[in-house]
Amino acid sequence: MLLDQDATRENIIDHLEGYEEKLTEQDNLIIFFSGHGEMKRGGKYGFWVPHDAEKKPSKYVSNERIKGIIDGIKAHHIYLIVDACFSGTMILKKIDSPENELFEKFSSRMALTSGRKEYVSDGWEGDHSPFFRRLKSILENPPKK
């Protein structure tokens, strides 16, 4: 877990790349990033903004880099939850029916994002974002079947 000042560009990349060696096809992985995001290069590519970025785009981590690292992780299923502006550029591909019986047979890479190619609310100063508050609420009190 990387929090606050530990969530540097180097640490984010090192931790994610570390899963390439640690995980096997028997493992599943959830990655949660909550922070700032940016959009560069003509509005085509989104970026995670690490704690140490200091508004320097050279210190951002591109969603393309994250997707490339995830491609190298052998885990069976990887689920990405990204609460940052422009996080929708992280989406790899659309799945029509997760309930499909083949879902568990093949490995998957899925993402839940707080927005698309847009700014999203950080919420009130010192509080969580609306996306995180709702996610936390659902995890703590799952809907009854």
N, C-alpha and C positions, 0 to 999 in steps of 0.2 A: 504494500500500500504506500502510495506516495501522496503526502499531504503538504499543502502550502509551499514553503521554501524548498522542500525536497522534490517537488514536481518540476524539475528543470528539464530542459530539452534532452540533455545527455542521459539523465536518469530515466525519463520516459522511454527513450529508444532502447537503452540498455535493458530495462526491465522487460519490455515487450519482446526484444530479441532473445532474452534469456529463456523464454517459453519454447523457443525452437528446439532447445536441447532437453528441456525438462519434461515436456508433455509428449504423450503417445496417442495413437488412434483410440485408445481406451479412455482418454480423458476428455472432459468438456471444460470450456473456459468462458467466464463472463468478464468482460473488460468494461469498466465504468469510468468515463471521463466527464468531469464537471468543471468547467472553467470558461475561458474566453475563446472565441473563435474569430477568424478573419477570413476575408475573401480577397484573393489577388489574381493576377494574370487575366485581366479582362472579365472577371466574374465567372470564371470556369472552375477554379480550384479553391477548396476550403482548407483552412489550416487550424490546428490546435495552437493556442498561445500559452506556452509554458510560463511558469512563475518568473523565470529569469529573462524573459524575452525583451523587457524594457522597450516595447514598441519598435523593436528591430526585426523586420521580416526575415532576416537571415537566421534568426533564432527560433522561428516558428517551425512546427512540425506539420508537413503537408498530409492531408487525408490520403493522398496517393502513397506516401511513404508508409503510413499506418497500414493501408490495405496490402502493400507489398510485404510488410513484416508478417501480417496475419496469414498471407498466402503460404509463408514458410513454416507456420506452426502446424504440427501434425495432429492436433486435437480433432476429435470427431465432430463436435459442434462448437462453434465460437459465436457468442452473442455479445454484441457491442451495444452499450448504452452510452449515448453521447449527449450531454446537456451543454451545448455551446452554440453560439451563433454560427450559421452556415453549416451546421452538422449534417444537413440533408445531402450534401455532396459526398458523404461517406457511403451512401447506399450502393451496394454492389450490384444487386439485381432484384427484381420484383418476384415474389413467390405468390402464386394465385391461391394455393390451398395448403397451409402448413399441416392440416389434418390428413393430408394424403398419406396412404399406408406406406409409401416408399420413403417418407420423410426420415425415419430412423435408420433406414438401410444405408443411405448415402450421407456423407459428411455435409455440413452446412455452415454457412457464414451469414449471419443475420444482424441487422442493426435496428435499434429503436432510437430515434433522434428527437430532439426538442423542437426542431424546425426544419425547414428546407433550405433554400438559398436566401436566407433572410436573417435579420437581427431578431433575437428572442429576448424576453424579459429576464433580467437578473433578479427581479423581485426587489423588495425593500432592502436598504442598506443594513448589513448585519444579519440578514435572514436568507433562507434558501430561495432558489428560483421557484416559480410556480410549477414547472415541470418536475423538479425534484420533490417538492411537497406532495404532489399527487402520486408520484411513483412510490414514495415512502408510505403514504397512506394505504395504497393498494397492497403493498408488501406486508404491512402490519395488520391489515384487515381485509384479507382476500374476499372477493364477492362470494356469496353462498350459492351453491349449485341447486 
